[in-house]
Amino acid sequence: MMWRKSSYSGAQTNCVEVQLGPVSQIRDTKDRSGGTLTVGSAAWGAFLRKAKR
């Protein structure tokens, strides 16, 4: 699976990346080996809906 970050971030490293799938993983681009936050697809979808408001 591919890691993605917002196109608004450009080449900066002060952002987060997400890997989508049955569960989504989120990590900090400043420390990619520092671990991930894992959430279910329903929780990730709910987060995105709230963030878009």
C-alpha positions as a Markdown table, in Angstrom:
| # | Residue | x | y | z |
|---|---|---|---|---|
| 1 | Met | 0.0 | 0.0 | 0.0 |
| 2 | Met | 1.1 | 3.6 | -0.6 |
| 3 | Trp | 1.5 | 6.3 | 1.9 |
| 4 | Arg | -0.2 | 9.6 | 0.9 |
| 5 | Lys | -0.1 | 13.1 | 2.2 |
| 6 | Ser | -2.1 | 16.2 | 1.3 |
| 7 | Ser | -1.0 | 18.0 | -1.8 |
| 8 | Tyr | -1.2 | 21.2 | 0.3 |
| 9 | Ser | 1.8 | 20.0 | 2.2 |
| 10 | Gly | 4.2 | 20.3 | -0.8 |
| 11 | Ala | 7.7 | 19.2 | 0.0 |
| 12 | Gln | 7.4 | 20.1 | 3.7 |
| 13 | Thr | 8.0 | 17.4 | 6.4 |
| 14 | Asn | 5.6 | 19.0 | 9.0 |
| 15 | Cys | 2.6 | 16.9 | 8.1 |
| 16 | Val | 1.0 | 13.5 | 8.4 |
| 17 | Glu | 0.7 | 10.7 | 5.9 |
| 18 | Val | -2.1 | 8.1 | 5.7 |
| 19 | Gln | -2.2 | 4.6 | 4.3 |
| 20 | Leu | -5.7 | 3.6 | 3.3 |
| 21 | Gly | -7.1 | 0.1 | 3.5 |
| 22 | Pro | -9.5 | -2.0 | 5.7 |
| 23 | Val | -7.7 | -0.2 | 8.5 |
| 24 | Ser | -6.0 | 3.2 | 7.9 |
| 25 | Gln | -2.6 | 4.0 | 9.3 |
| 26 | Ile | -1.4 | 7.5 | 10.1 |
| 27 | Arg | 2.1 | 8.6 | 10.7 |
| 28 | Asp | 4.2 | 11.8 | 11.2 |
| 29 | Thr | 6.5 | 12.6 | 8.3 |
| 30 | Lys | 9.2 | 14.0 | 10.6 |
| 31 | Asp | 9.6 | 10.5 | 12.1 |
| 32 | Arg | 8.3 | 7.9 | 9.7 |
| 33 | Ser | 9.8 | 5.0 | 11.8 |
| 34 | Gly | 8.3 | 6.4 | 15.0 |
| 35 | Gly | 5.1 | 4.3 | 14.8 |
| 36 | Thr | 1.6 | 4.7 | 13.4 |
| 37 | Leu | -1.9 | 5.3 | 14.6 |
| 38 | Thr | -4.2 | 2.7 | 13.3 |
| 39 | Val | -8.0 | 3.3 | 12.9 |
| 40 | Gly | -10.8 | 1.5 | 11.2 |
| 41 | Ser | -12.2 | 2.7 | 7.9 |
| 42 | Ala | -15.4 | 3.8 | 9.5 |
| 43 | Ala | -13.6 | 6.0 | 12.0 |
| 44 | Trp | -11.3 | 7.4 | 9.3 |
| 45 | Gly | -14.3 | 8.3 | 7.1 |
| 46 | Ala | -16.1 | 10.0 | 10.1 |
| 47 | Phe | -12.9 | 12.0 | 10.8 |
| 48 | Leu | -12.7 | 13.2 | 7.2 |
| 49 | Arg | -16.4 | 14.2 | 7.1 |
| 50 | Lys | -15.9 | 16.3 | 10.3 |
| 51 | Ala | -12.7 | 17.8 | 9.0 |
| 52 | Lys | -14.3 | 19.0 | 5.8 |
| 53 | Arg | -16.8 | 21.1 | 7.6 |
